[in-house]
Amino acid sequence: MEVPVSALRAELKSWIERARDGEEVVITERGVPVARLTGVATADLVTELVRDGVLVPPAGERPVHAVPAPALAAATDGARPAGPDGPRPSDGARAARGGGVAALVRRIRR
């Protein structure tokens, strides 16, 4: 259905209700179509893509992975936890350089 801009302004609520009910409203200005008012689909994008055959629904639930809690000693002294094979190689180098990112920022500012 076509509606002039002036009529749309005067009765906006009723035109929105028509669009919500599924009717397509073409807005005209001096008889020339300038915009289209349509209702918003309530189905989400993934549901639409599955329905259209673009996506395949998952075969099962995704497993939930627990994030391991940091070691108590590392949490209390602020140090990074050791890697699975002991201390990380970068830990000693960072200590020898003098502090990681903060030291790097200080060197750049000099």
N, C-alpha and C positions, 0 to 999 in steps of 0.2 A: 504494500500500500504506500502511496506517495503522500507526503504532507509538506506544505510550505513552512519555511522557517518561522514565520509569524504565528501560524497555528500551533506549531510545536512549542514555541515559547509560552503561548497562552494556556496550553493544556499538557504540559510536559509530563505530569504524573500519569495521566491516562495513556500516553504514548509509550512510556516506560513499561507500564503494566502489559500493554499489548505485545511489546518486544519480549518481555519476560515469559509470556504465554506461548511464544514460539513464532509470532508473526514478524515478518521482516518489514521494517519501516524505512522507506527511502525519503530522505530529507531533500527538498528542492529549494532553490533560490531563483526566483523569476522563471520557474518552469524547468530549470536545469538541475539534474541530480547532483548533489554535492557531498552527501554523506549517507551512510547506512546505519541504522540502529537495529541491533539484533540482541537476543538474549545470550547470556553466557552459559555455556554447557557446564553441567555440574560434575561430569565425570572428569577425573584427573587425566593427565597426559599419558601416564603409563597404562592405565586401564584402557584408554582409547587405542593405544598402539598394540596392546595384546588382543583387543577385539578385532582390529584390522589385520592381524596376522604379521605385523612388523616385528613384534617382540614375542618371545616364547616365555610363558610363566616358569618360575623356578621349579625344579623337580622336588626340592625339599627345603627345609629351613637352613639358613646360614649358621655355621657354628659360631659360638660366642667364645672369644679368646680372652682369658684373664690376663691382665697386665700384672707382672710380678712386682711385689712391693720392694722398694729399695732396702738394702741392708740397714739394720738399725745403726751401726757405727757410721755409715756414710751419711745417714739422715741427721745424725747429731753433730758431726764435725764439719759438714758442708762439703766434704770431698766427694768426688764422683765414685760410684761403685766400680770395682775392678771388672775387667772383661772376663770371659769364660776361661781364658788362659793366664790369668793373673793381671797385674797392672797393665794399663794400656800404654802403648809406646809413646803416645803424645803426652802422657802425664809427666814423665821425666823431662821431656824436652820443654814443656811449658814451664815447669819449675825452674829449669836452668835459664830460660829466657827471662823469666821474671814476670809471669802473671797473665799470659794469654791476651785477650781482647783489650783489656784496660791498658796493658803495656804497649800494645800496638797503637792504640789511640794516642797515648802520650808521645810515642816516637814520631807519629805523623804530624802532630802539632808542633814539634820542635823545628 
